[in-house]
Amino acid sequence: MLESYEQLKQMILAAEDDVRRAAGGNKAAGTRVRKLMQDVKSQAQALRVRILENRDASDSPTGAGDPGAANI
């Protein structure tokens, strides 16, 4: 999971120059940023799924986890 999170951070950092160029009106940079943000979205969703899988794997097989926790 930490590896996926680090990749996500690197993707954001890599976009910085193009974000600045896009803010200055560079249309090609804006296209690159939009594509990268779609990749960020996919990476974030994959990380979210892995975190949920990890959480669910740590629950007992009978589903009797923390009785005070709401299952969402």
All heavy atoms as TSV, in Angstrom:
chain	resi	resn	atom	element	x	y	z
A	1	MET	N	N	0.805	-1.185	0.000
A	1	MET	CA	C	0.000	0.000	0.000
A	1	MET	C	C	0.859	1.264	0.000
A	1	MET	O	O	0.527	2.208	-0.686
A	1	MET	CB	C	-0.911	0.015	1.222
A	1	MET	CG	C	-2.235	-0.643	0.991
A	1	MET	SD	S	-3.359	-0.434	2.358
A	1	MET	CE	C	-2.568	-1.386	3.624
A	2	LEU	N	N	1.901	1.253	0.792
A	2	LEU	CA	C	2.751	2.443	0.847
A	2	LEU	C	C	3.380	2.724	-0.509
A	2	LEU	O	O	3.557	3.886	-0.886
A	2	LEU	CB	C	3.820	2.281	1.920
A	2	LEU	CG	C	3.312	2.356	3.361
A	2	LEU	CD1	C	4.443	2.097	4.338
A	2	LEU	CD2	C	2.668	3.690	3.642
A	3	GLU	N	N	3.696	1.667	-1.235
A	3	GLU	CA	C	4.282	1.828	-2.567
A	3	GLU	C	C	3.297	2.553	-3.493
A	3	GLU	O	O	3.682	3.480	-4.214
A	3	GLU	CB	C	4.625	0.459	-3.138
A	3	GLU	CG	C	5.161	0.471	-4.543
A	3	GLU	CD	C	5.426	-0.935	-5.050
A	3	GLU	OE1	O	6.130	-1.695	-4.369
A	3	GLU	OE2	O	4.910	-1.241	-6.131
A	4	SER	N	N	2.035	2.177	-3.444
A	4	SER	CA	C	1.011	2.832	-4.264
A	4	SER	C	C	0.847	4.293	-3.865
A	4	SER	O	O	0.672	5.172	-4.720
A	4	SER	CB	C	-0.327	2.111	-4.120
A	4	SER	OG	O	-0.254	0.827	-4.662
A	5	TYR	N	N	0.890	4.554	-2.579
A	5	TYR	CA	C	0.769	5.926	-2.089
A	5	TYR	C	C	1.950	6.770	-2.561
A	5	TYR	O	O	1.770	7.913	-3.009
A	5	TYR	CB	C	0.682	5.921	-0.563
A	5	TYR	CG	C	0.637	7.303	0.022
A	5	TYR	CD1	C	-0.481	8.112	-0.123
A	5	TYR	CD2	C	1.732	7.818	0.714
A	5	TYR	CE1	C	-0.515	9.394	0.402
A	5	TYR	CE2	C	1.698	9.091	1.246
A	5	TYR	CZ	C	0.586	9.874	1.091
A	5	TYR	OH	O	0.557	11.139	1.608
A	6	GLU	N	N	3.151	6.217	-2.496
A	6	GLU	CA	C	4.338	6.940	-2.961
A	6	GLU	C	C	4.239	7.232	-4.456
A	6	GLU	O	O	4.624	8.313	-4.912
A	6	GLU	CB	C	5.615	6.161	-2.632
A	6	GLU	CG	C	5.932	6.115	-1.150
A	6	GLU	CD	C	6.169	7.494	-0.533
A	6	GLU	OE1	O	6.724	8.390	-1.213
A	6	GLU	OE2	O	5.784	7.672	0.635
A	7	GLN	N	N	3.738	6.271	-5.227
A	7	GLN	CA	C	3.560	6.491	-6.659
A	7	GLN	C	C	2.571	7.628	-6.907
A	7	GLN	O	O	2.780	8.461	-7.793
A	7	GLN	CB	C	3.063	5.220	-7.342
A	7	GLN	CG	C	4.091	4.139	-7.444
A	7	GLN	CD	C	3.518	2.846	-8.006
A	7	GLN	OE1	O	2.304	2.660	-8.073
A	7	GLN	NE2	N	4.395	1.935	-8.390
A	8	LEU	N	N	1.513	7.658	-6.128
A	8	LEU	CA	C	0.513	8.714	-6.253
A	8	LEU	C	C	1.132	10.077	-5.972
A	8	LEU	O	O	0.909	11.047	-6.712
A	8	LEU	CB	C	-0.643	8.421	-5.301
A	8	LEU	CG	C	-1.873	9.293	-5.384
A	8	LEU	CD1	C	-2.488	9.254	-6.769
A	8	LEU	CD2	C	-2.888	8.830	-4.351
A	9	LYS	N	N	1.938	10.168	-4.924
A	9	LYS	CA	C	2.611	11.427	-4.603
A	9	LYS	C	C	3.538	11.857	-5.734
A	9	LYS	O	O	3.578	13.038	-6.091
A	9	LYS	CB	C	3.405	11.295	-3.298
A	9	LYS	CG	C	2.543	11.265	-2.076
A	9	LYS	CD	C	3.263	11.330	-0.747
A	9	LYS	CE	C	4.707	11.077	-0.692
A	9	LYS	NZ	N	5.278	11.069	0.677
A	10	GLN	N	N	4.268	10.919	-6.297
A	10	GLN	CA	C	5.192	11.245	-7.386
A	10	GLN	C	C	4.448	11.737	-8.621
A	10	GLN	O	O	4.924	12.638	-9.320
A	10	GLN	CB	C	6.067	10.030	-7.737
A	10	GLN	CG	C	7.080	9.678	-6.671
A	10	GLN	CD	C	8.005	10.842	-6.359
A	10	GLN	OE1	O	8.489	11.540	-7.246
A	10	GLN	NE2	N	8.246	11.061	-5.072
A	11	MET	N	N	3.290	11.156	-8.879
A	11	MET	CA	C	2.494	11.594	-10.027
A	11	MET	C	C	2.078	13.057	-9.856
A	11	MET	O	O	2.146	13.843	-10.812
A	11	MET	CB	C	1.259	10.703	-10.192
A	11	MET	CG	C	1.587	9.285	-10.623
A	11	MET	SD	S	0.166	8.187	-10.519
A	11	MET	CE	C	-0.747	8.699	-11.953
A	12	ILE	N	N	1.670	13.420	-8.661
A	12	ILE	CA	C	1.258	14.799	-8.382
A	12	ILE	C	C	2.450	15.749	-8.539
A	12	ILE	O	O	2.345	16.811	-9.171
A	12	ILE	CB	C	0.653	14.918	-6.974
A	12	ILE	CG1	C	-0.642	14.124	-6.873
A	12	ILE	CG2	C	0.448	16.371	-6.575
A	12	ILE	CD1	C	-1.783	14.666	-7.703
A	13	LEU	N	N	3.579	15.348	-7.979
A	13	LEU	CA	C	4.769	16.195	-8.088
A	13	LEU	C	C	5.207	16.370	-9.544
A	13	LEU	O	O	5.647	17.455	-9.940
A	13	LEU	CB	C	5.907	15.619	-7.259
A	13	LEU	CG	C	5.730	15.697	-5.745
A	13	LEU	CD1	C	6.851	14.934	-5.038
A	13	LEU	CD2	C	5.694	17.136	-5.279
A	14	ALA	N	N	5.072	15.329	-10.336
A	14	ALA	CA	C	5.485	15.377	-11.733
A	14	ALA	C	C	4.614	16.337	-12.549
A	14	ALA	O	O	5.051	16.853	-13.580
A	14	ALA	CB	C	5.434	13.981	-12.345
A	15	ALA	N	N	3.410	16.602	-12.085
A	15	ALA	CA	C	2.487	17.457	-12.827
A	15	ALA	C	C	2.732	18.945	-12.591
A	15	ALA	O	O	2.203	19.780	-13.330
A	15	ALA	CB	C	1.052	17.112	-12.438
A	16	GLU	N	N	3.542	19.296	-11.615
A	16	GLU	CA	C	3.657	20.694	-11.191
A	16	GLU	C	C	4.023	21.652	-12.327
A	16	GLU	O	O	3.381	22.690	-12.509
A	16	GLU	CB	C	4.657	20.831	-10.048
A	16	GLU	CG	C	4.714	22.244	-9.508
A	16	GLU	CD	C	5.576	22.363	-8.269
A	16	GLU	OE1	O	6.118	21.350	-7.786
A	16	GLU	OE2	O	5.699	23.497	-7.783
A	17	ASP	N	N	5.038	21.327	-13.094
A	17	ASP	CA	C	5.465	22.229	-14.170
A	17	ASP	C	C	4.350	22.436	-15.193
A	17	ASP	O	O	4.098	23.562	-15.626
A	17	ASP	CB	C	6.717	21.701	-14.869
A	17	ASP	CG	C	7.969	21.847	-14.024
A	17	ASP	OD1	O	7.968	22.680	-13.090
A	17	ASP	OD2	O	8.944	21.131	-14.298
A	18	ASP	N	N	3.691	21.341	-15.569
A	18	ASP	CA	C	2.623	21.457	-16.556
A	18	ASP	C	C	1.412	22.199	-15.991
A	18	ASP	O	O	0.725	22.907	-16.728
A	18	ASP	CB	C	2.211	20.080	-17.078
A	18	ASP	CG	C	3.147	19.588	-18.176
A	18	ASP	OD1	O	3.778	20.426	-18.854
A	18	ASP	OD2	O	3.242	18.361	-18.357
A	19	VAL	N	N	1.147	22.067	-14.707
A	19	VAL	CA	C	0.045	22.819	-14.098
A	19	VAL	C	C	0.336	24.316	-14.202
A	19	VAL	O	O	-0.541	25.110	-14.554
A	19	VAL	CB	C	-0.189	22.387	-12.626
A	19	VAL	CG1	C	-1.138	23.350	-11.923
A	19	VAL	CG2	C	-0.717	20.964	-12.552
A	20	ARG	N	N	1.570	24.681	-13.914
A	20	ARG	CA	C	1.945	26.102	-14.014
A	20	ARG	C	C	1.829	26.592	-15.463
A	20	ARG	O	O	1.345	27.698	-15.718
A	20	ARG	CB	C	3.358	26.320	-13.497
A	20	ARG	CG	C	3.473	26.121	-11.990
A	20	ARG	CD	C	4.898	26.378	-11.498
A	20	ARG	NE	N	5.072	25.949	-10.137
A	20	ARG	CZ	C	4.645	26.606	-9.065
A	20	ARG	NH1	N	4.000	27.734	-9.209
A	20	ARG	NH2	N	4.867	26.123	-7.852
A	21	ARG	N	N	2.275	25.766	-16.402
A	21	ARG	CA	C	2.182	26.160	-17.814
A	21	ARG	C	C	0.723	26.276	-18.250
A	21	ARG	O	O	0.359	27.188	-18.983
A	21	ARG	CB	C	2.909	25.134	-18.680
A	21	ARG	CG	C	4.407	25.186	-18.533
A	21	ARG	CD	C	5.084	24.171	-19.442
A	21	ARG	NE	N	6.511	24.192	-19.224
A	21	ARG	CZ	C	7.249	23.122	-18.984
A	21	ARG	NH1	N	6.688	21.924	-18.958
A	21	ARG	NH2	N	8.542	23.231	-18.788
A	22	ALA	N	N	-0.090	25.326	-17.797
A	22	ALA	CA	C	-1.513	25.358	-18.145
A	22	ALA	C	C	-2.181	26.605	-17.570
A	22	ALA	O	O	-3.020	27.226	-18.228
A	22	ALA	CB	C	-2.207	24.098	-17.643
A	23	ALA	N	N	-1.790	26.979	-16.366
A	23	ALA	CA	C	-2.344	28.183	-15.743
A	23	ALA	C	C	-1.949	29.423	-16.541
A	23	ALA	O	O	-2.680	30.416	-16.552
A	23	ALA	CB	C	-1.851	28.311	-14.303
A	24	GLY	N	N	-0.825	29.347	-17.225
A	24	GLY	CA	C	-0.368	30.454	-18.060
A	24	GLY	C	C	-0.977	30.448	-19.451
A	24	GLY	O	O	-0.645	31.291	-20.272
A	25	GLY	N	N	-1.826	29.472	-19.726
A	25	GLY	CA	C	-2.512	29.451	-21.015
A	25	GLY	C	C	-1.994	28.440	-22.013
A	25	GLY	O	O	-2.483	28.384	-23.139
A	26	ASN	N	N	-1.033	27.622	-21.641
A	26	ASN	CA	C	-0.481	26.623	-22.553
A	26	ASN	C	C	-1.472	25.464	-22.676
A	26	ASN	O	O	-1.677	24.693	-21.747
A	26	ASN	CB	C	0.868	26.140	-22.015
A	26	ASN	CG	C	1.571	25.186	-22.955
A	26	ASN	OD1	O	0.970	24.317	-23.547
A	26	ASN	ND2	N	2.885	25.361	-23.063
A	27	LYS	N	N	-2.100	25.352	-23.849
A	27	LYS	CA	C	-3.140	24.344	-24.064
A	27	LYS	C	C	-2.584	22.919	-24.044
A	27	LYS	O	O	-3.229	22.008	-23.524
A	27	LYS	CB	C	-3.870	24.597	-25.372
A	27	LYS	CG	C	-4.712	25.845	-25.325
A	27	LYS	CD	C	-5.437	26.053	-26.632
A	27	LYS	CE	C	-6.234	27.344	-26.588
A	27	LYS	NZ	N	-6.973	27.548	-27.833
A	28	ALA	N	N	-1.393	22.719	-24.595
A	28	ALA	CA	C	-0.801	21.379	-24.605
A	28	ALA	C	C	-0.502	20.914	-23.179
A	28	ALA	O	O	-0.725	19.756	-22.834
A	28	ALA	CB	C	0.471	21.358	-25.442
A	29	ALA	N	N	-0.029	21.827	-22.356
A	29	ALA	CA	C	0.234	21.486	-20.954
A	29	ALA	C	C	-1.071	21.141	-20.247
A	29	ALA	O	O	-1.126	20.225	-19.429
A	29	ALA	CB	C	0.945	22.635	-20.252
A	30	GLY	N	N	-2.133	21.855	-20.560
A	30	GLY	CA	C	-3.434	21.566	-19.979
A	30	GLY	C	C	-3.912	20.173	-20.340
A	30	GLY	O	O	-4.456	19.453	-19.497
A	31	THR	N	N	-3.670	19.771	-21.573
A	31	THR	CA	C	-4.033	18.420	-22.006
A	31	THR	C	C	-3.240	17.380	-21.224
A	31	THR	O	O	-3.796	16.375	-20.769
A	31	THR	CB	C	-3.775	18.261	-23.520
A	31	THR	OG1	O	-4.581	19.217	-24.214
A	31	THR	CG2	C	-4.095	16.866	-23.996
A	32	ARG	N	N	-1.948	17.626	-21.055
A	32	ARG	CA	C	-1.119	16.684	-20.296
A	32	ARG	C	C	-1.579	16.597	-18.839
A	32	ARG	O	O	-1.638	15.510	-18.258
A	32	ARG	CB	C	0.351	17.096	-20.356
A	32	ARG	CG	C	0.985	16.851	-21.717
A	32	ARG	CD	C	2.493	17.053	-21.678
A	32	ARG	NE	N	2.890	18.407	-21.318
A	32	ARG	CZ	C	3.075	19.401	-22.182
A	32	ARG	NH1	N	2.872	19.214	-23.476
A	32	ARG	NH2	N	3.470	20.593	-21.757
A	33	VAL	N	N	-1.935	17.741	-18.255
A	33	VAL	CA	C	-2.398	17.752	-16.866
A	33	VAL	C	C	-3.705	16.977	-16.744
A	33	VAL	O	O	-3.884	16.188	-15.814
A	33	VAL	CB	C	-2.565	19.193	-16.339
A	33	VAL	CG1	C	-3.276	19.208	-14.994
A	33	VAL	CG2	C	-1.214	19.869	-16.217
A	34	ARG	N	N	-4.627	17.190	-17.665
A	34	ARG	CA	C	-5.898	16.468	-17.596
A	34	ARG	C	C	-5.683	14.967	-17.695
A	34	ARG	O	O	-6.301	14.197	-16.961
A	34	ARG	CB	C	-6.843	16.945	-18.693
A	34	ARG	CG	C	-7.396	18.328	-18.433
A	34	ARG	CD	C	-8.580	18.659	-19.328
A	34	ARG	NE	N	-8.367	18.313	-20.731
A	34	ARG	CZ	C	-7.791	19.119	-21.634
A	34	ARG	NH1	N	-7.334	20.306	-21.268
A	34	ARG	NH2	N	-7.676	18.738	-22.881
A	35	LYS	N	N	-4.790	14.538	-18.575
A	35	LYS	CA	C	-4.499	13.108	-18.699
A	35	LYS	C	C	-3.872	12.586	-17.411
A	35	LYS	O	O	-4.267	11.533	-16.895
A	35	LYS	CB	C	-3.561	12.829	-19.871
A	35	LYS	CG	C	-3.295	11.330	-20.025
A	35	LYS	CD	C	-2.133	11.040	-20.926
A	35	LYS	CE	C	-1.870	9.562	-21.078
A	35	LYS	NZ	N	-1.760	8.804	-19.856
A	36	LEU	N	N	-2.922	13.319	-16.876
A	36	LEU	CA	C	-2.272	12.894	-15.648
A	36	LEU	C	C	-3.255	12.841	-14.486
A	36	LEU	O	O	-3.217	11.932	-13.661
A	36	LEU	CB	C	-1.094	13.803	-15.310
A	36	LEU	CG	C	-0.283	13.393	-14.085
A	36	LEU	CD1	C	0.317	12.000	-14.259
A	36	LEU	CD2	C	0.809	14.390	-13.812
A	37	MET	N	N	-4.169	13.792	-14.421
A	37	MET	CA	C	-5.153	13.791	-13.342
A	37	MET	C	C	-6.085	12.592	-13.458
A	37	MET	O	O	-6.518	12.023	-12.449
A	37	MET	CB	C	-5.968	15.087	-13.324
A	37	MET	CG	C	-5.169	16.308	-12.887
A	37	MET	SD	S	-4.495	16.152	-11.213
A	37	MET	CE	C	-2.755	15.974	-11.561
A	38	GLN	N	N	-6.371	12.153	-14.676
A	38	GLN	CA	C	-7.157	10.930	-14.853
A	38	GLN	C	C	-6.368	9.727	-14.341
A	38	GLN	O	O	-6.928	8.848	-13.674
A	38	GLN	CB	C	-7.532	10.742	-16.322
A	38	GLN	CG	C	-8.510	9.614	-16.555
A	38	GLN	CD	C	-9.853	9.855	-15.910
A	38	GLN	OE1	O	-10.370	10.956	-15.918
A	38	GLN	NE2	N	-10.439	8.817	-15.338
A	39	ASP	N	N	-5.061	9.703	-14.605
A	39	ASP	CA	C	-4.208	8.629	-14.089
A	39	ASP	C	C	-4.134	8.683	-12.565
A	39	ASP	O	O	-4.136	7.644	-11.901
A	39	ASP	CB	C	-2.800	8.726	-14.688
A	39	ASP	CG	C	-2.778	8.464	-16.186
A	39	ASP	OD1	O	-3.754	7.902	-16.726
A	39	ASP	OD2	O	-1.771	8.837	-16.824
A	40	VAL	N	N	-4.076	9.888	-12.004
A	40	VAL	CA	C	-4.068	10.058	-10.551
A	40	VAL	C	C	-5.362	9.504	-9.963
A	40	VAL	O	O	-5.352	8.795	-8.955
A	40	VAL	CB	C	-3.869	11.545	-10.164
A	40	VAL	CG1	C	-4.205	11.793	-8.702
A	40	VAL	CG2	C	-2.448	11.986	-10.464
A	41	LYS	N	N	-6.462	9.810	-10.601
A	41	LYS	CA	C	-7.762	9.313	-10.143
A	41	LYS	C	C	-7.778	7.785	-10.124
A	41	LYS	O	O	-8.231	7.173	-9.147
A	41	LYS	CB	C	-8.868	9.850	-11.063
A	41	LYS	CG	C	-10.247	9.391	-10.714
A	41	LYS	CD	C	-11.251	9.968	-11.701
A	41	LYS	CE	C	-12.630	9.386	-11.485
A	41	LYS	NZ	N	-13.589	9.861	-12.489
A	42	SER	N	N	-7.271	7.174	-11.172
A	42	SER	CA	C	-7.232	5.709	-11.248
A	42	SER	C	C	-6.319	5.124	-10.177
A	42	SER	O	O	-6.660	4.125	-9.534
A	42	SER	CB	C	-6.756	5.263	-12.631
A	42	SER	OG	O	-7.663	5.678	-13.612
A	43	GLN	N	N	-5.165	5.739	-9.988
A	43	GLN	CA	C	-4.218	5.279	-8.977
A	43	GLN	C	C	-4.811	5.420	-7.577
A	43	GLN	O	O	-4.665	4.533	-6.737
A	43	GLN	CB	C	-2.910	6.063	-9.074
A	43	GLN	CG	C	-1.847	5.658	-8.082
A	43	GLN	CD	C	-1.190	4.341	-8.416
A	43	GLN	OE1	O	-1.302	3.835	-9.526
A	43	GLN	NE2	N	-0.496	3.763	-7.467
A	44	ALA	N	N	-5.491	6.535	-7.327
A	44	ALA	CA	C	-6.114	6.760	-6.023
A	44	ALA	C	C	-7.211	5.732	-5.775
A	44	ALA	O	O	-7.342	5.205	-4.659
A	44	ALA	CB	C	-6.677	8.172	-5.942
A	45	GLN	N	N	-7.990	5.417	-6.792
A	45	GLN	CA	C	-9.044	4.413	-6.638
A	45	GLN	C	C	-8.437	3.040	-6.361
A	45	GLN	O	O	-8.939	2.301	-5.504
A	45	GLN	CB	C	-9.924	4.360	-7.885
A	45	GLN	CG	C	-11.040	3.337	-7.817
A	45	GLN	CD	C	-12.041	3.618	-6.709
A	45	GLN	OE1	O	-12.238	4.748	-6.304
A	45	GLN	NE2	N	-12.681	2.575	-6.215
A	46	ALA	N	N	-7.362	2.695	-7.050
A	46	ALA	CA	C	-6.708	1.414	-6.814
A	46	ALA	C	C	-6.182	1.339	-5.377
A	46	ALA	O	O	-6.306	0.296	-4.716
A	46	ALA	CB	C	-5.572	1.206	-7.813
A	47	LEU	N	N	-5.616	2.428	-4.888
A	47	LEU	CA	C	-5.131	2.469	-3.507
A	47	LEU	C	C	-6.297	2.323	-2.535
A	47	LEU	O	O	-6.213	1.592	-1.549
A	47	LEU	CB	C	-4.374	3.773	-3.251
A	47	LEU	CG	C	-3.862	4.001	-1.832
A	47	LEU	CD1	C	-2.946	2.867	-1.381
A	47	LEU	CD2	C	-3.161	5.340	-1.745
A	48	ARG	N	N	-7.393	2.996	-2.820
A	48	ARG	CA	C	-8.584	2.910	-1.965
A	48	ARG	C	C	-9.076	1.470	-1.879
A	48	ARG	O	O	-9.407	0.975	-0.799
A	48	ARG	CB	C	-9.666	3.821	-2.541
A	48	ARG	CG	C	-10.922	3.861	-1.739
A	48	ARG	CD	C	-11.956	4.783	-2.415
A	48	ARG	NE	N	-13.185	4.773	-1.678
A	48	ARG	CZ	C	-14.125	3.838	-1.785
A	48	ARG	NH1	N	-13.969	2.842	-2.622
A	48	ARG	NH2	N	-15.226	3.907	-1.059
A	49	VAL	N	N	-9.122	0.793	-3.009
A	49	VAL	CA	C	-9.569	-0.605	-3.038
A	49	VAL	C	C	-8.634	-1.482	-2.217
A	49	VAL	O	O	-9.093	-2.325	-1.439
A	49	VAL	CB	C	-9.673	-1.105	-4.499
A	49	VAL	CG1	C	-9.830	-2.608	-4.566
A	49	VAL	CG2	C	-10.825	-0.412	-5.206
A	50	ARG	N	N	-7.334	-1.274	-2.355
A	50	ARG	CA	C	-6.372	-2.081	-1.591
A	50	ARG	C	C	-6.536	-1.850	-0.094
A	50	ARG	O	O	-6.429	-2.788	0.696
A	50	ARG	CB	C	-4.949	-1.758	-2.025
A	50	ARG	CG	C	-4.659	-2.284	-3.439
A	50	ARG	CD	C	-3.239	-2.100	-3.834
A	50	ARG	NE	N	-2.398	-2.970	-3.006
A	50	ARG	CZ	C	-1.090	-2.856	-2.929
A	50	ARG	NH1	N	-0.469	-1.932	-3.596
A	50	ARG	NH2	N	-0.404	-3.676	-2.171
A	51	ILE	N	N	-6.793	-0.615	0.298
A	51	ILE	CA	C	-6.992	-0.318	1.718
A	51	ILE	C	C	-8.245	-1.022	2.229
A	51	ILE	O	O	-8.240	-1.615	3.313
A	51	ILE	CB	C	-7.058	1.203	1.947
A	51	ILE	CG1	C	-5.674	1.811	1.735
A	51	ILE	CG2	C	-7.590	1.528	3.343
A	51	ILE	CD1	C	-5.661	3.317	1.699
A	52	LEU	N	N	-9.314	-0.984	1.450
A	52	LEU	CA	C	-10.545	-1.675	1.852
A	52	LEU	C	C	-10.344	-3.185	1.930
A	52	LEU	O	O	-10.844	-3.844	2.844
A	52	LEU	CB	C	-11.676	-1.345	0.883
A	52	LEU	CG	C	-12.251	0.059	0.994
A	52	LEU	CD1	C	-13.232	0.321	-0.144
A	52	LEU	CD2	C	-12.922	0.260	2.335
A	53	GLU	N	N	-9.618	-3.741	0.965
A	53	GLU	CA	C	-9.335	-5.178	0.990
A	53	GLU	C	C	-8.536	-5.548	2.226
A	53	GLU	O	O	-8.792	-6.564	2.863
A	53	GLU	CB	C	-8.583	-5.598	-0.273
A	53	GLU	CG	C	-9.434	-5.600	-1.514
A	53	GLU	CD	C	-8.626	-5.806	-2.778
A	53	GLU	OE1	O	-7.370	-5.771	-2.727
A	53	GLU	OE2	O	-9.252	-5.998	-3.837
A	54	ASN	N	N	-7.570	-4.712	2.565
A	54	ASN	CA	C	-6.750	-4.949	3.746
A	54	ASN	C	C	-7.617	-4.895	5.009
A	54	ASN	O	O	-7.482	-5.726	5.901
A	54	ASN	CB	C	-5.620	-3.932	3.822
A	54	ASN	CG	C	-4.607	-4.254	4.875
A	54	ASN	OD1	O	-4.243	-5.420	5.050
A	54	ASN	ND2	N	-4.140	-3.252	5.579
A	55	ARG	N	N	-8.499	-3.925	5.063
A	55	ARG	CA	C	-9.401	-3.794	6.213
A	55	ARG	C	C	-10.304	-5.015	6.327
A	55	ARG	O	O	-10.479	-5.586	7.399
A	55	ARG	CB	C	-10.252	-2.543	6.078
A	55	ARG	CG	C	-11.217	-2.362	7.251
A	55	ARG	CD	C	-12.317	-1.399	6.966
A	55	ARG	NE	N	-13.228	-1.963	5.984
A	55	ARG	CZ	C	-14.249	-1.317	5.471
A	55	ARG	NH1	N	-14.483	-0.080	5.812
A	55	ARG	NH2	N	-15.037	-1.893	4.589
A	56	ASP	N	N	-10.868	-5.431	5.205
A	56	ASP	CA	C	-11.788	-6.561	5.217
A	56	ASP	C	C	-11.079	-7.874	5.550
A	56	ASP	O	O	-11.647	-8.739	6.195
A	56	ASP	CB	C	-12.510	-6.682	3.879
A	56	ASP	CG	C	-13.461	-5.519	3.639
A	56	ASP	OD1	O	-13.794	-4.805	4.612
A	56	ASP	OD2	O	-13.858	-5.307	2.476
A	57	ALA	N	N	-9.830	-8.001	5.124
A	57	ALA	CA	C	-9.069	-9.204	5.422
A	57	ALA	C	C	-8.747	-9.304	6.903
A	57	ALA	O	O	-8.606	-10.406	7.445
A	57	ALA	CB	C	-7.781	-9.239	4.606
A	58	SER	N	N	-8.664	-8.168	7.564
A	58	SER	CA	C	-8.347	-8.191	8.990
A	58	SER	C	C	-9.581	-8.462	9.844
A	58	SER	O	O	-9.460	-8.764	11.020
A	58	SER	CB	C	-7.682	-6.880	9.420
A	58	SER	OG	O	-8.595	-5.814	9.334
A	59	ASP	N	N	-10.773	-8.325	9.259
A	59	ASP	CA	C	-12.001	-8.659	9.979
A	59	ASP	C	C	-12.084	-10.168	10.141
A	59	ASP	O	O	-11.530	-10.937	9.367
A	59	ASP	CB	C	-13.239	-8.169	9.220
A	59	ASP	CG	C	-13.415	-6.666	9.290
A	59	ASP	OD1	O	-12.760	-6.037	10.150
A	59	ASP	OD2	O	-14.196	-6.134	8.487
A	60	SER	N	N	-12.809	-10.589	11.156
A	60	SER	CA	C	-12.972	-12.024	11.375
A	60	SER	C	C	-13.844	-12.621	10.271
A	60	SER	O	O	-14.679	-11.933	9.695
A	60	SER	CB	C	-13.581	-12.287	12.741
A	60	SER	OG	O	-14.898	-11.790	12.789
A	61	PRO	N	N	-13.683	-13.914	9.982
A	61	PRO	CA	C	-14.442	-14.556	8.910
A	61	PRO	C	C	-15.951	-14.529	9.147
A	61	PRO	O	O	-16.720	-14.570	8.211
A	61	PRO	CB	C	-13.946	-15.998	8.897
A	61	PRO	CG	C	-12.728	-16.030	9.729
A	61	PRO	CD	C	-12.722	-14.810	10.582
A	62	THR	N	N	-16.386	-14.437	10.392
A	62	THR	CA	C	-17.819	-14.429	10.671
A	62	THR	C	C	-18.416	-13.048	10.509
A	62	THR	O	O	-19.615	-12.873	10.624
A	62	THR	CB	C	-18.100	-14.927	12.107
A	62	THR	OG1	O	-17.450	-14.052	13.028
A	62	THR	CG2	C	-17.636	-16.346	12.292
A	63	GLY	N	N	-17.569	-12.049	10.260
A	63	GLY	CA	C	-18.047	-10.687	10.104
A	63	GLY	C	C	-18.299	-9.998	11.421
A	63	GLY	O	O	-18.890	-8.931	11.476
A	64	ALA	N	N	-17.869	-10.611	12.518
A	64	ALA	CA	C	-18.070	-10.029	13.848
A	64	ALA	C	C	-16.897	-9.131	14.201
A	64	ALA	O	O	-16.097	-9.437	15.054
A	64	ALA	CB	C	-18.236	-11.135	14.884
A	65	GLY	N	N	-16.802	-8.034	13.480
A	65	GLY	CA	C	-15.743	-7.072	13.765
A	65	GLY	C	C	-16.118	-6.226	14.944
A	65	GLY	O	O	-16.792	-6.673	15.865
A	66	ASP	N	N	-15.736	-4.985	14.925
A	66	ASP	CA	C	-16.063	-4.053	15.981
A	66	ASP	C	C	-17.568	-3.794	15.956
A	66	ASP	O	O	-18.098	-3.264	14.994
A	66	ASP	CB	C	-15.284	-2.748	15.761
A	66	ASP	CG	C	-15.565	-1.704	16.827
A	66	ASP	OD1	O	-16.241	-2.016	17.829
A	66	ASP	OD2	O	-15.082	-0.572	16.668
A	67	PRO	N	N	-18.294	-4.181	16.998
A	67	PRO	CA	C	-19.741	-4.023	16.980
A	67	PRO	C	C	-20.166	-2.567	16.950
A	67	PRO	O	O	-21.283	-2.263	16.532
A	67	PRO	CB	C	-20.210	-4.691	18.261
A	67	PRO	CG	C	-19.018	-4.801	19.137
A	67	PRO	CD	C	-17.817	-4.789	18.234
A	68	GLY	N	N	-19.315	-1.654	17.339
A	68	GLY	CA	C	-19.659	-0.243	17.324
A	68	GLY	C	C	-19.379	0.429	16.007
A	68	GLY	O	O	-19.769	1.564	15.782
A	69	ALA	N	N	-18.692	-0.248	15.094
A	69	ALA	CA	C	-18.332	0.348	13.814
A	69	ALA	C	C	-19.443	0.137	12.803
A	69	ALA	O	O	-20.039	-0.920	12.730
A	69	ALA	CB	C	-17.031	-0.257	13.279
A	70	ALA	N	N	-19.719	1.163	12.035
A	70	ALA	CA	C	-20.728	1.050	10.988
A	70	ALA	C	C	-20.070	0.511	9.732
A	70	ALA	O	O	-18.983	0.924	9.354
A	70	ALA	CB	C	-21.325	2.424	10.708
A	71	ASN	N	N	-20.708	-0.446	9.086
A	71	ASN	CA	C	-20.214	-0.974	7.817
A	71	ASN	C	C	-20.759	-0.118	6.690
A	71	ASN	O	O	-21.957	0.046	6.547
A	71	ASN	CB	C	-20.657	-2.432	7.616
A	71	ASN	CG	C	-19.950	-3.369	8.561
A	71	ASN	OD1	O	-18.825	-3.097	8.951
A	71	ASN	ND2	N	-20.594	-4.448	8.926
A	72	ILE	N	N	-19.842	0.429	5.905
A	72	ILE	CA	C	-20.254	1.303	4.800
A	72	ILE	C	C	-19.894	0.644	3.507
A	72	ILE	O	O	-18.875	0.120	3.297
A	72	ILE	CB	C	-19.574	2.695	4.911
A	72	ILE	CG1	C	-20.032	3.352	6.185
A	72	ILE	CG2	C	-19.899	3.534	3.736
A	72	ILE	CD1	C	-19.350	4.673	6.481
